[in-house]
Amino acid sequence: MSMPALFKGRLSIPVIGSPLFIISVPDLVIAQCKAGVVGSFPALNARPPELLDEWLARITEELAAYDRAHPERPSAPFAVNQIVHKSNNRLDHDMQLCAKYKVPMIISSLGAREELNQAVHGWGGIVFHDVINQKFAHKAIEKGADGLILVAAGAGGHAGTISPLAFVAETRKWFDGPIALSGAIGNGKAIRAARILGADFAYVGSAFIATKEANAVEKYKEMIASSTADDIVYSNLFTGVHGNYLKPSILAAGMDPENLPTSDPSKMNFGTDASGERAKPKAWKEIWGSGQGIGSVEGILPAAELIARFKKEYDEAVDPPL
């Protein structure tokens, strides 16, 4: 396994907080980084686009001040998620701002782009690309990504279908660089299991929705805390890409989660149908994403408290006696 120099001495546990659409904002990112895990957010969460400059300035300045005050325990680095799909007309603008602040880590999604990787390397950053199968994993590395995020079965949002056991093992046959594993990781034991499988990091998202700093409505947070894996539905209806969603939110939108139609995967935008009427409830505002690991979520906590619990569980995780 390979731990990039960027992370050494700066993590309390080997965790990357995944970038949660709408939900990940500076309050959450800063809390995560101060507690020793990589905090991240989608650039598209900053709306209007000009707000991204303010967010990056605040995150950079607050973490630098924290590091000066705690030289013995500096904050974890932060990351910005960039959607590389052609529907993202903000990519160039947002990448220019990432270059301005020399963002230490970029997480690229929905397309691997060589020029993006070269730009990040030019300012000294690294790139992790999220993938759902080996085809996309190979393409990402061929185009210059430094690390992979294996989005396995059970992950929240746009999840894959491959078992994490198989996904990590097959990737390690050809790739010895850094790997983050995503998929139903909601406690410290699961973080330890990701390491045992051969990943360098656990990629944790859904558990952070139920934190004080997350930009989610209280009903969403409460639903995360009260639901289990049985409450997750896998569908491509809402965005055109298959993902995992909370069944109660689908019911609340007046739809039958057991009989959802499929969507055209070439149409990844939301909004209206040809008549001008709303075609379907909007992810992620009305239909709420979640991974299968939420059965481990015990309530709504400050992010630092959740991370402390993860660390305790991680440190205590040992093989049971035979």
N, C-alpha and C positions, 0 to 999 in steps of 0.2 A: 504494500500500500504506500501511497505517496501523499505527504502533507506539504502543500506549498508553504514557502517561507512566510507568506503573508499572514498565516494563521498561527504560527508558532509562538507560544507564550501568551496568546491573547484569547484563548477559549477556556471556559470553565467546563464545558462538555462539548463533544464533537457534533454540534447541531447547526444547521442553517435554517433559519426561519423562512419559510417559503413566501414569495410575494403574493399577497392576497388581493385580488381585484376589489377596489373600493375600500377594503378593510385596512390594508397596510398603509399607515400614515406616519409622519415623523415621530409622533408620541410613542407609537409601538416600536418603530425601528430603533430609536434611541434607547428605550428601555431594554430591548433585547440585547443591543450591543454592550450596554453598561453591565448587564448580567452575564456577559461572556458567551453569547451565541451570535452568529451572523444575523443581523437584521436586514430585511430587504423589502422593497416595494416596487410595484409596476410604475414606470414613468407615466403611464396613462392615468394614474390616479390623481396626478396633479392637474387640476382643471380650473381655469384655462391653462394653456401650455406655459404661459409666463410664470405660473405659480411654481413650476419645477425649479426655477432659479432660486426662489426663496426657500424651498424645501432643502435643496442641496446645501445652500449656505448655512441654514440652521443646523442640519445634521452634522456637517463638517465642523462647524464652530463649537457646538456643544460637546461633541466627542473629543475634540482637541483639548477643550478646557477640562474635561473629565480626566483625560490622560495626564495632563500636567499636575492635576491634584492627586492622582493615583498612579505614580510611575511604577509602583510595584505590581499593579494589576490593571494594565491598560485595557481599554474597551476592545471588543471584537470589531473587525472591519464590517462595513456595510456594503450592500449590493443594490444595484438598480436592474430591474427586469425590463428588457426591451423586446417588444413583439415585432418580429422581423417580417411577418406576413404583409403582403402587398396592400392590405386594407389599412395599414397603419401609416397615415400620411404625415405623422409627426416625427417619424424616426430620425430624420436628418437633424431637425431642430433639437430633439431631445439628446441625441448623441453629441452635439456641439456643447451642450451644457454639461454633460458628463465629462467631456474633455476639459472644459473650463475648471471643474472641481477635481479633476483626476480621480474619479470614482474608482475605488480599489478593485471592485469586482462587478462585472456585468453578467447577468443571467439572460441568455437569449432563448427565445421561444418561437415556435411555429415557423421555422426556417433557419438554416445555417448559412451565414454570409461571410465569405472570406475577408472582404474589405472591412467589415465591422470588427472582426477579430484583430486585424492588423492595426486598426485605429486604436483599439484598447491597449494593445501591446505597445503602441507608440508612446502612450503616456504612463506606461509602467503598470497597467492593470492586468487582470486575468479574466478569462471568459469561461463560464460553465454553460453548457447547452443542455436543455431538457429534452429527453427522448422517450419514446414508448416502445421501441424495438431496436434490433441490431442494425437494420438498414439505416435508420436515422442516426444511430450512434456512430457508425463508421463514417457516414457523410460529415458529421459534425467534426470529428477528429481530422479527417482529410482536409477540411476547410480551415483548420487552425485553432479550434477550441482547445482550451487547456484541460478542462475537466468535463465530466458528464453527470447529469442528474437523471437517474433511472426512475422514470415515473411508472411504477408497477401497479398491479391490480390493487384496488382498495384505496388508492390515493384520492384526495379531494380534487374538485375541479376537473380539468381535462386529463383524465386518468387513462392508463393503458390497461391491458388485460393479462399481462404476463406475471406469473408468480415471482415475487422478489427473490425467492431461493434460486430459481432458474436464471433470472435476469442478471443477477450479480455474478453467478458462477460462469455463465457464458461470456459475459463481458470481460471478466478477469483472464480468460484464455488468451485474449489478444491485446488488452489495454492495461498497462501498469500505472497509469496516471490517476489523479484524484477522482473519486466517485462519491456522489451523494445518492442515497437511496430514499425514495419516496413511496409511501404506501401503507396506510393504517398504523403509523407510528405515533402513539399518543401517550407513552410513558417511558420512564428511564430504562426499563427492561427491554423494550423494543429498540431503543437507541443502542443499547449494548448488543442486541441481536444483529442489528445492521452492521456493526463493526465485526462481529464474529463471522458474518457471511462474507466479508471482504470489502465492505464499503468503508470509506474514510469518514463520512458524515451521514447522519440522519437528516432528512429534509422534512421538517415538521410544519404543517400549516393549520389544520382544522382546530387543534387544541388552542391555538393563539386567537381564534375568533372569540372564544369565551374569556377574554381578558379585559381588564378595565380600560386599557389604552386602545383597543381595537375600535375602528370606525364602523361598528355594526350596531344596528338597532337592538334594543334589549330583548325583543322577542326572538331574534336570531340567536343571540348569545344563550338565552334560556333554552332554545330548542337544541342547540349543540350540547348543552349540559345535561339535558334530559333524554336524549336519543341514544340509540345503539346502532350497531351495524345493520340490523334488520330494517332500519328506517332509511336506508340509502338506496336510491334508484339510479341505474346507469342508463343514460339516454343521450341521443344527439339532437333531440328536438329543439332545444333552446338556443344553441349557438351554431349548429351544424357540425360540431365536433363532439364526440362522445365524452361524457363527463358524469361525475357522481353528484347527486343532489339529494336534499332532504325531502323525504316523502311527505311529511306534514306541510311543508311549504307548497308543494304541488297540489295537495288537497285544498289548502287555503286559497289557491288561485282558481279553484273550481274545476280541476282536472282530475282524471282518474289515473293515478300513478301506475296502475297495473295494465293500462291499455293506452299507452302514449304512442302517437304516430311517429314515424321517422322524419328526418329533415334532410334537405339537400345539402350535402357537405360542402358544396362550392359556394354556398351563401352563408358567410360568417358574420353578417351584420344583423342587428336587431331593428325593430321599428314597426313599420306598417306594411300591410299587404297592398295589392294592386288597387283596391278600392279606397285606400287611405285609412282604413281601420287598423287597429292594433291586431297583428296577426297572431300573437301568442304572448303570454307573460314574459317579462324581460329578465333574463339572467344578467346580473346576480342581484338585482334590486328586489325582485319579487320571488324568483325561484332561487333558493339558497344552496350553494355548493357545500359539500362536506365529504370527508373521507370516512372510511370504515372504522377508524380508530377512536371514534368519539365516545365509545363505552368507557374509556378511561378518564374522561373529563368529569371532574367531581363538583364543579361549580365555577362561578365567575370570579377570577382572581386577578390581582396585578401580575403583569408579565414576569417580574422578578421573582415573585412567589412561586409561580408555575415552574420557572426554570430551576429554582432551588429544589423543588420537589423532584423534577427530572434528575437533577444531579444526585440527590440522595438515593433515588431508585437505581440509577446507573451505577453508583459506587457499591451498592449492596447486591447487585445482580451477580449471582454465582450459579454454577451448575448444581442442580439438586443431586443428592446422593443416589447412586444406582440401587 
